[in-house]
Amino acid sequence: MGYIERLLDVSGKKSLFSFFASWEFGKMLVDGNLAHNNLFRGPSGNLVGTDHYGNKYYENNSHTYGRRRWVVYADKFDYNVTSVPPEWHGWVNYINDYNPVAHTFKKPIYHVRSGEGGRRRRWVVYADKFDYNVTSVPPEWHGWVNYINDYNPVAHTFKKPIYHVQSYISKTGSPECYNPKGSWFNPQKRNWKKYESWQPGQSA
């Protein structure tokens, strides 16, 4: 298979015209990483497999160790490393040499199939649409929405530590935030004069 055929296989296009006329090619003109993976690395490797998102995984053992495996993302506009499933993550990062196509992994009891974009199954809609701040998320919901735990705060009562204080929204970025003495926004600006000059005729 020649370079042209490999290029079309990587890009998923049927002809060179459809490749150059695609929005994906336009994105490659401004995204060097995308262009490198699709125009150079992809066609130079051997296709190992494709995951359930459509991401393609390649390998070329003639390359430098550590750069012999790579992924060409299915989504050329919003590609994200979290779209790589755990079994392919282990292979492409040399954590193991088990090809997910030929190897069946034993799933742990807590296994759930990774969703689109990895951790995109939980999110928060802020009440304040004009000045929303991540610090407005209470600790119990922060743990759940960031997959630190799976305890739904509605159905679970958390034991509060002895140092617990009620969460509050940070003032960072707001007019009430802390401003050092040298800040332009500090109403009591610091006097930057570091010395007092001596005037003739003054007593020492």
C-alpha positions, 0 to 999 in steps of 0.5 A: 500500500502506497502513501496515498492509499495510507493517507486516505485510510488514515483520514477516512476519505475516498479520494484526494479531492475529498481529502483536500476539500474537507474541513479536516484538512483546513484544520490541519493547516492551523493545527500542527499536531493534527497535521503531523499525526495524519499526514506523516505519522499515520501513513508511516505506521501499521494499523493495529486496531480501532476502538469503539469511538473510531480512534485508530491506533498505529505502530511502527517499530522502526521509529525511536522507542517511546514513539513507535505507537500513536493514535489518530483521533476520529474527531479531528476538531475536538480530539481529546486524550480522554477519549482513549479507552483504558485498554488502549491507553495502556498499550499506546503508553507502553504500560503493557504490550497487550494488544486490545484487539487480540487480548481480552482484559478482565474487567474489575467489579467497578468497571464502567464503559468510558463515556464520550470524552472520558469524564463527560458523564457528569457536569454542573450547571451553575445558578449564577450565569454571569459570575459562575465559579468552580468554588461554588461547588460544595465539597460533597458535590465536587467529589461526585462530579470529578469522579473522586467518589460515586456517592450521590450527596442526595442519597448519602450523608457525609461525616463532616471532619472536626475542621469542617467549615461551610463552603463559600464562593471564593472572591478571586476575580471579583471586586471583593478579592484580595489586592496587595498594597501595590495593586492598582485596585487597592484603595489604600495604595502603598507608598513606594518611596523607599528613602527620604532625601536629606535637605540642606539646612535641616538638622541631622 
